[in-house]
Amino acid sequence: MLLFAAITAMMLGSCFKDEPDNAECDIEKAWIHFDNPLECVWSLNDTIHEDSALVNRDLIVFKVRPGTDCSRLAPLFKLTPGAAIFPQNGSTHDFSDDTITYTVTSQDKEWQRTYRVAVQEQRRTSRDIINYRFEHFDLYEVPNSTAKYYTWHEMLNDKDREEIWASGNGGFRLSNFSARPEEFPTTPLEQGYSGHGVQLVTRKTGPLAQAVNKRIAAGNIFLGSFDQTNALKDAMRATRFGIRFDKKPLSLSGWYKYRSGDVFQNQDGSAVQGKRDAGTIYAVLYRNTDEVGHPVTLYGDDVLTSRYIVAKAVVNNIEATDGWTHFSADFDYRGKDVDYTLLSEFGYNLTIVCSSSIDGAYFQGAIGSTLCVDELTLTCETELAAFSVR
């Protein structure tokens, strides 16, 4: 119990220092007030970020309806105790053309962290075929640390980024502080099917994770966010699947390579004779609010079983292959269909998930299992077909 308490205490702040008191400099919550919010945002949930998986990023993005006046907005922030922020909390700024940079300083004045805050119009998706090519990635430098790991994003245009991809790299960093960027579970692949791809490798974790029976970390990448503060304490809740989506997806396709590690092991580290590891690729469409309007997010323990799921596309039989292999899976709506009015107002979330070990969420798999993916394509229903259904 004492060891677990020590591990949990180490995870509570993202600004690390020898002395734990008053050395944190994080934004814990961010929100914007609109006089007529439903005229400005698609959902009231868009006015606030209190999910630590979101505010622990360097870029915090508020999504608004097209045409919203962003010239005089005053974001508010909840900071870690004792911290200060500049520009002033609640001050008014013009977010029409660019991001605003905020600097958070710890109470002891020894640590600082910068955040960029943006307000972006969320427009209806115009494309029926959406491609994810994994060409946009960064080497993320953990604030007030020497640790670095890779992250991925999409580009809306020449300047606006979409921070829609996540991985478990942030959690792996907590278990292995000395790992170099290329030793993390999720890394860029220089020679993808076309241009860059992404490489997912099941890795052995460090001593902290080993002590709580989290002995492996599967390489993964998914549409959603990752809460690294929960990575060792409640790993299932650390993975938060889904981004807002306004199209009816029909199929998921792409290219992969896979090889299994040599020894499959259970969560306690014991080898399972005769069992081979397997990779997994799937997509899920689900309603992002419940019957009374509360937000719904799927996690590691219900991403394939939640009652809010409308459709799934699962790639079966990912087998060992040295060369790039094409895959395609249709979305199974299980006798359901989308509510097109809800769909047009971004009332659904979509996730795409790739992992080097199919049971990696339960910390079971084979060290060295490697799944490479590239050129994912999401094919959606055309606007004409959707109109004919309505």
Secondary structure, 3 states (H helix, E strand, C coil): CHHHHHHHHHHCCCCCCCCCCCCCCCEEEEECCCCCHHHHCCCHHHHEECCHHHHCCCEEEEEECCCCCCCCECCEEEECCCCEEECCCCCCECCCCCCEEEEEECCCCCCEEEEEEEEEECCCCCCCEEEECCCCEEEEECCCCCCEEEEECEECCCCCEECCEECCHHHHHHHCCCCCHHHCCEEEECCCCCCCEEEEECEECCHHHHHCCCCEECCEEEEEEECHHHCCCCHHHHEEECEEECCCEEEEEEEEEEECCCCEECCCCCECCCCCCCCEEEEEEEECECCCCCECCEECCCCCCCCCEEEEEEECCCCCEEEEEEEEEECECCCCCCCHHHHHCCCEEEEEEEECCCCHHHCCEECCCEEEEEEEEEEECCHHHHHHHC
